[in-house]
Amino acid sequence: MPDVPDGIEVLASLSPDFDADPYTAYARLRERGPVHQVVVPDRGLVWLVVGYEAAREAFSSPKLSRDWQREWRQTGWRPPYALDMLGNANMLLSDPPHHTRLRKLVSREFTARRVEAMRERIQEITDELLDRMTAEGARRADLIDAFAFPLPMTVICELLGVPGLDRTAFHAWTNETLAPTSPEAEKEAYEQVMPYLRELIAAKRESPGEDLLSALIHTADEGGDRLTEEELISLAFLLLVAGHETTVNLISNAVRALLAHPEQLAAVRADPAGLVEGLVEETLRYDGPVETTTPRIALEETEIDGVRVPRGAIVLIAMAAADHDPARFPDPTDFDVRRETRGHAAFGYGIHHCLGAPLARLEGKVALRTLLERCPDLAADGEQGEWIPGMLIRGVRDLPVRW
């Protein structure tokens, strides 16, 4: 680790096991203020936003850029190899007016009606996976491998019209792009997935179907504007990654929280239809699948909730910390499926609010309600797997359960 300037906290030193429990570190920082310069495990020296109101301010600030390809030089930080790779021309890594244009084109097709139309199919996939998981009297499984991963992976592949995808390989690719084990492994993952997506888009351009990706290829606004080839590849990658990895961990984090809080599990078991929405929303607040945002760059000196942040600073917004701010959510370390969670930050805020939030919520509600109804005696079956490294995705690799 490089030398740490005086007065700068090393984030991992604030919690005995930061991967398992970042909330202790965030709470200690938040007691001193809403924004801090810290050393984080996978980014080095950054400005970290840990207060709820500060997070909302940072989400809305036009002085904090998402456009790393254009702005990274002013940070003094060496960018990752993947920054120059095909696949980064997406909404997540853009600012207005480019972001506005991309979101408008995507929103024309990724509609609430299209998502709601998938409810019956999501239920069918859920039932099929649970049939398989409990077949022949089986009484134990790794919930992630048997259920939490294949459900959203199947849903997003069918939504986008991705036939015959080697889902084990794709899961490995996305693991490396979200939580790289090495620069070489990250590079290899990008170099494998991008040609696949290019060929897929070419095939759909030639022979379109009724799926979302075909619609995005052919959609145009009133002025005839369309997504470019690079934008389509980048968008397909973003939707495939974000469309499954976050929901995997929403489902598994909800089950982990229930198993750790028997009284809440008993309440949801007694009324799954009535409490499943609260379960999903409280999981998003209490232990959501995305811990921090991807980095932003301060385009000029600015203030976040009264704290001065210099030009060129790298800024991370910790949604996990904001949603544990006692000024917004009383007793934030309590897991309560009946809590009023309105306004939680798990899907972001403002113009970058997650476009896929309705689909994630729908999948979570169907999956968790059906799981608890089909497996009423669900319980932990030994130790959970290792934590996903880094500060982006929050979850574990394996979750052994019995019923």
C-alpha positions in Angstrom: 0.0 0.0 0.0 1.4 3.5 -0.8 2.2 5.9 1.9 -1.0 7.3 3.5 -1.0 11.1 4.2 -1.4 12.2 7.8 -5.1 12.5 8.9 -6.3 10.1 6.1 -8.1 7.0 7.3 -7.5 3.6 5.8 -11.1 2.4 5.5 -10.4 -1.3 6.1 -8.7 -0.4 9.5 -12.0 0.9 10.8 -13.7 -2.5 10.7 -12.0 -5.8 11.8 -13.4 -7.6 8.7 -14.3 -4.9 6.2 -15.6 -7.2 3.4 -18.0 -8.9 5.9 -18.9 -5.7 7.8 -18.3 -2.4 6.1 -21.1 -0.8 8.1 -19.0 -0.4 11.3 -16.4 1.6 9.3 -19.1 3.7 7.6 -20.7 4.4 11.0 -17.4 5.5 12.6 -16.8 7.9 9.7 -20.3 9.2 9.6 -20.0 10.2 13.4 -17.3 12.6 12.3 -19.1 13.9 9.2 -20.8 13.0 5.9 -17.8 13.1 3.5 -14.2 11.9 4.1 -11.0 11.4 2.2 -10.0 7.8 2.8 -7.9 5.0 1.4 -10.3 2.2 0.1 -9.3 -1.4 -0.6 -9.6 -1.3 -4.4 -9.3 2.3 -5.4 -6.6 3.9 -3.3 -7.2 7.5 -2.2 -10.8 8.7 -2.7 -13.4 11.0 -1.3 -16.1 8.8 0.3 -19.7 10.0 0.8 -21.3 8.3 3.8 -24.2 10.5 4.9 -27.7 10.2 3.4 -28.3 13.9 2.5 -24.7 14.2 1.3 -25.3 11.2 -1.0 -28.4 12.7 -2.5 -26.5 15.9 -3.1 -23.6 14.1 -4.7 -26.0 12.0 -6.9 -27.5 15.3 -8.3 -24.3 17.3 -8.7 -23.4 18.2 -12.3 -19.8 18.9 -11.0 -19.3 15.2 -10.4 -18.7 13.4 -13.7 -19.4 9.8 -14.7 -17.5 10.1 -18.0 -14.2 8.4 -17.2 -13.1 8.1 -20.8 -13.1 11.8 -21.2 -12.2 13.1 -17.7 -9.8 10.6 -16.1 -6.6 12.6 -17.0 -7.4 15.3 -14.4 -7.5 12.8 -11.6 -3.8 12.0 -11.6 -4.9 8.3 -11.2 -3.9 5.6 -13.6 -7.1 4.2 -15.1 -7.8 0.5 -15.3 -7.1 -1.3 -18.5 -10.8 -1.9 -19.1 -11.5 1.9 -19.5 -10.3 1.8 -23.1 -12.1 -1.4 -23.9 -15.2 -1.7 -26.1 -18.2 -1.8 -23.8 -17.9 1.5 -22.0 -20.1 3.7 -24.2 -23.1 3.3 -21.9 -25.4 5.3 -19.6 -23.4 4.4 -16.5 -20.3 6.1 -17.8 -21.7 9.2 -19.4 -23.0 12.7 -18.5 -25.6 14.9 -20.1 -26.3 15.6 -22.9 -24.9 12.2 -24.0 -26.5 10.4 -21.1 -29.8 12.1 -21.7 -29.8 10.9 -25.4 -28.9 7.3 -24.4 -31.4 7.1 -21.7 -34.2 8.5 -23.9 -33.5 5.9 -26.6 -33.4 3.0 -24.1 -36.4 4.1 -22.2 -38.5 4.0 -25.4 -38.2 0.2 -25.3 -37.3 -0.8 -21.7 -40.7 0.2 -20.5 -42.8 -0.7 -17.4 -45.2 -2.5 -19.6 -42.5 -4.7 -21.0 -41.3 -5.6 -17.5 -44.8 -6.3 -16.2 -45.5 -8.5 -19.2 -42.7 -10.8 -17.9 -44.4 -11.5 -14.5 -45.9 -14.8 -15.6 -42.7 -16.0 -17.2 -40.7 -15.0 -14.1 -43.1 -17.1 -12.0 -42.7 -20.1 -14.4 -38.9 -19.9 -14.3 -39.0 -19.6 -10.5 -41.2 -22.7 -10.2 -39.1 -24.7 -12.6 -35.9 -23.9 -10.7 -37.5 -24.8 -7.3 -38.9 -28.0 -8.8 -35.3 -28.9 -9.8 -33.8 -27.8 -6.5 -36.3 -30.0 -4.5 -36.5 -32.9 -6.9 -36.3 -36.5 -5.6 -36.6 -35.4 -2.0 -33.5 -33.2 -2.0 -33.3 -31.3 1.3 -30.2 -29.1 0.8 -28.6 -26.9 -1.9 -26.4 -23.9 -2.5 -29.1 -21.4 -2.9 -27.1 -19.1 -5.2 -26.0 -21.9 -7.6 -29.4 -23.6 -7.7 -31.8 -20.6 -7.6 -30.5 -17.0 -7.0 -28.1 -17.0 -10.0 -30.0 -18.9 -12.7 -33.3 -17.1 -12.1 -32.2 -13.5 -13.1 -29.7 -14.9 -15.6 -32.5 -16.7 -17.4 -34.8 -13.7 -17.2 -32.4 -11.2 -18.6 -31.3 -13.6 -21.4 -34.9 -14.1 -22.4 -35.6 -10.4 -22.2 -32.7 -9.5 -24.4 -33.1 -12.5 -26.6 -29.7 -14.1 -25.9 -30.0 -17.7 -27.1 -27.7 -20.5 -26.0 -25.5 -18.4 -23.8 -22.9 -20.4 -21.9 -24.2 -18.9 -18.6 -21.4 -20.4 -16.5 -18.8 -18.7 -18.7 -20.8 -15.4 -18.7 -21.0 -15.5 -14.9 -17.2 -15.9 -14.8 -16.8 -13.0 -17.2 -19.1 -10.7 -15.2 -17.3 -11.6 -11.9 -14.0 -10.5 -13.4 -15.4 -7.2 -14.7 -17.2 -6.3 -11.5 -14.6 -7.7 -9.0 -11.4 -8.4 -10.9 -9.0 -10.9 -9.4 -6.2 -9.4 -11.5 -5.7 -7.0 -14.4 -4.9 -9.9 -16.7 -8.1 -11.8 -15.8 -10.2 -8.6 -16.3 -8.6 -8.0 -19.7 -9.3 -11.6 -20.7 -12.9 -11.4 -19.6 -13.5 -8.3 -21.8 -11.8 -9.8 -24.7 -14.0 -12.8 -24.6 -17.4 -11.2 -24.0 -17.2 -8.3 -26.4 -16.8 -10.3 -29.6 -19.7 -12.5 -28.5 -21.9 -9.5 -28.1 -20.8 -8.0 -31.5 -21.8 -11.2 -33.2 -25.1 -11.4 -31.4 -26.0 -7.8 -32.4 -25.0 -8.6 -36.0 -27.3 -11.6 -36.0 -30.2 -9.7 -34.6 -29.7 -6.9 -37.0 -30.0 -9.4 -39.8 -32.9 -11.4 -38.3 -34.7 -9.4 -35.5 -37.0 -11.0 -33.0 -39.5 -9.7 -30.4 -36.9 -9.3 -27.7 -35.6 -6.1 -26.1 -32.2 -6.1 -27.9 -33.8 -6.4 -31.3 -36.1 -3.5 -30.4 -33.1 -1.4 -29.3 -31.2 -2.1 -32.5 -34.1 -0.8 -34.6 -35.6 2.0 -32.4 -35.2 5.6 -33.3 -36.4 8.9 -31.9 -38.5 11.4 -33.7 -35.4 12.9 -35.4 -34.2 9.5 -36.6 -31.4 9.2 -33.9 -30.3 5.6 -33.3 -27.9 3.8 -31.0 -24.5 3.3 -32.7 -22.8 -0.1 -32.9 -20.5 0.6 -30.0 -23.4 1.9 -27.9 -25.4 -1.2 -28.6 -22.6 -3.5 -27.5 -22.0 -1.4 -24.4 -25.7 -1.4 -23.6 -26.1 -5.1 -24.1 -23.1 -5.7 -21.8 -24.5 -3.3 -19.1 -27.9 -4.9 -19.2 -26.6 -8.4 -19.0 -24.3 -7.6 -16.1 -26.5 -5.3 -14.2 -29.6 -7.3 -15.1 -28.4 -10.4 -13.3 -25.6 -9.8 -10.8 -27.5 -7.3 -8.7 -30.6 -9.5 -8.5 -28.6 -12.5 -7.6 -27.4 -10.7 -4.5 -30.7 -9.1 -3.8 -32.3 -12.5 -3.4 -29.4 -14.1 -1.5 -28.9 -11.0 0.8 -32.6 -11.2 1.6 -32.4 -14.8 2.6 -29.2 -14.2 4.6 -30.9 -11.4 6.5 -34.0 -13.5 7.2 -32.0 -16.4 8.5 -30.1 -14.1 10.8 -33.3 -12.6 12.2 -35.7 -15.5 13.1 -38.5 -13.2 14.2 -38.5 -11.5 10.8 -38.4 -14.8 9.1 -41.4 -16.0 11.1 -43.3 -12.9 10.2 -42.7 -13.2 6.5 -43.5 -17.0 6.6 -46.8 -16.2 8.2 -47.8 -13.6 5.6 -45.5 -13.9 2.5 -48.0 -12.1 0.2 -48.4 -9.2 2.6 -44.8 -8.7 3.6 -42.7 -9.7 0.6 -42.6 -6.2 -0.8 -41.4 -4.9 2.6 -38.8 -7.7 2.6 -37.4 -6.6 -0.8 -37.3 -2.9 0.1 -35.8 -3.5 3.6 -33.2 -5.8 2.1 -32.3 -3.1 -0.4 -31.9 -0.6 2.4 -30.3 -2.9 5.1 -27.9 -4.9 2.9 -28.4 -4.0 -0.7 -26.6 -5.7 -3.6 -24.6 -2.6 -4.6 -22.5 -1.1 -1.9 -21.0 2.0 -3.6 -21.3 3.7 -6.9 -18.8 3.5 -9.7 -16.4 6.4 -9.3 -17.2 10.0 -10.1 -14.7 12.7 -10.9 -14.9 16.3 -9.6 -14.8 18.5 -12.6 -14.0 21.5 -10.5 -13.7 22.3 -6.8 -17.0 21.7 -5.2 -18.8 21.2 -1.9 -20.8 18.2 -0.8 -22.9 18.8 2.3 -20.5 21.6 3.3 -17.3 19.5 2.8 -14.9 21.0 0.2 -13.8 18.5 -2.5 -10.9 19.5 -4.9 -11.0 19.4 -8.6 -9.9 16.1 -10.0 -10.9 14.2 -6.9 -12.3 10.6 -7.2 -15.6 10.5 -5.4 -17.5 7.3 -4.3 -21.0 7.4 -3.0 -21.6 4.7 -0.5 -25.3 3.8 -0.8 -24.8 1.2 1.9 -23.6 3.9 4.3 -26.3 6.4 3.3 -29.0 3.8 4.0 -27.6 3.2 7.5 -27.7 6.9 8.4 -29.7 7.2 11.6 -30.7 10.7 10.7 -32.8 9.2 7.9 -33.5 5.7 9.1 -33.9 5.3 12.9 -32.2 2.2 14.4 -30.6 1.5 11.0 -28.8 -1.7 12.0 -32.2 -3.3 12.8 -33.6 -5.5 10.0 -37.4 -4.8 10.0 -39.5 -5.8 7.0 -42.3 -3.5 8.2 -40.0 -0.4 8.2 -40.9 2.6 6.1 -38.1 2.5 3.6 -39.2 5.1 1.1 -36.3 7.1 -0.3 -33.6 4.5 0.2 -30.6 4.9 -2.0 -30.1 1.4 -3.2 -31.0 2.2 -6.8 -29.3 5.6 -6.8 -31.0 8.9 -7.2 -31.6 11.5 -9.9 -30.8 11.1 -13.6 -28.7 7.9 -12.9 -31.5 6.1 -11.0 -31.3 2.5 -12.0 -33.4 1.9 -15.1 -33.8 -1.8 -14.2 -35.2 -1.2 -10.7 -38.7 -2.3 -11.6 -37.4 -5.6 -13.0 -35.2 -6.3 -10.0 -38.1 -5.6 -7.6 -40.4 -7.9 -9.6 -37.9 -10.7 -9.7 -37.1 -10.3 -6.0 -40.8 -10.4 -4.9 -41.7 -13.4 -7.1 -38.5 -15.3 -6.1 -38.7 -14.7 -2.4 -42.4 -15.3 -1.9 -42.3 -18.5 -3.9 -39.2 -19.8 -2.1 -40.7 -19.2 1.3 -44.0 -20.8 0.3 -42.3 -23.8 -1.3 -39.6 -24.2 1.4 -41.3 -23.2 4.7 -38.5 -24.8 6.8 -35.7 -23.0 5.0 -32.6 -22.7 7.3 -28.9 -22.2 7.0 -26.8 -25.3 6.3 -23.3 -24.5 7.4 -21.1 -21.5 6.8 -21.8 -19.2 3.9 -19.2 -18.7 1.2 -16.6 -16.0 0.9 -17.6 -12.4 0.3 -17.4 -10.9 -3.1 -14.2 -8.7 -3.0 -14.2 -4.9 -3.5 -16.7 -2.2 -2.7 -19.1 -2.4 -5.7 -21.1 -5.6 -5.3 -22.3 -6.7 -1.9 -22.9 -10.4 -1.4 -21.4 -13.9 -0.9 -20.2 -16.5 -3.4 -22.2 -19.4 -1.9 -25.2 -19.8 0.4 -25.8 -23.4 1.6 -29.3 -23.9 2.9 -31.6 -26.8 3.9 -35.4 -27.2 4.2 
